[in-house]
Amino acid sequence: MHENWVKVHDAEPTLAKIIVGMLKEHDINAIILNQQDSLYHNFGGAEVYVERDDAVKAKTLIEKFNS
């Protein structure tokens, strides 16, 4: 992972996709790093990453989304 990307959230994969979509609606480039086990889908989760410059705004939006 490039050093300009920072993790802003951990979630199960479906929720991570929703969060990434919400961030992109706010012009924040976001990606998912899927940590889910390929054999046992109930182990692991997904991490949401954004560019370092957008991290504070992304975390604020995620907090509002989750409340």
N, C-alpha and C positions, 0 to 999 in steps of 0.2 A: 504494500500500500504506500502510495506517495506520501511524503511527510507533510504535505499541505492539507491532507484530509484528517479530520478528527471525528471520533465517535461521539455522537450526541444522544444515542438512545439504544436500549436493548429491548427487544419485543419478540413475540412469536411471529413467524414469517408473514402471515396474512395481515396482521396489524402493522408490521413494518412497511408493507407495500402501501397501505392506506396512508401512513405517516409520510412516506416519500412523496406520494401524490399530493398531499396537502402542502408539503414544503415546496414542491415544484410550482404549485399554484401561486406561491408567494415569491417566485423567481429565485428560489434557492436550489442550487444544483445538489442533489442528494443521491446516494447509492446505498444498496444493501449488500452486506457481506453475510451470506447465509452460513451459519455455523451448525445447521441441522444435520444430524447423522443421516447419511443416505440409505442406510439399511433399516434403522429404527427411527422413524419419523417423529417419535415423541421425545427424543433427546436432542438438546441443543436449541438454539433459537437463531435470531437474526440481529445483526448490528446495523444501525443506521449511521452513515458517515456523511458529513458535509465539508465543504472547503472551510479552512480555518477562519477566514474573514466573515463567514456567515454563521459561525457556531453559536454566538450569543443570541442572535435573532432566532435561529432554529430552535434552541432550547426553550426560549420564551414561547414560541408558537406551539411546541410540543406540550409544554406545561398547560397552556390554555386548552389545547385539544383534549388532554387527559382529564381536565377538571369538569 
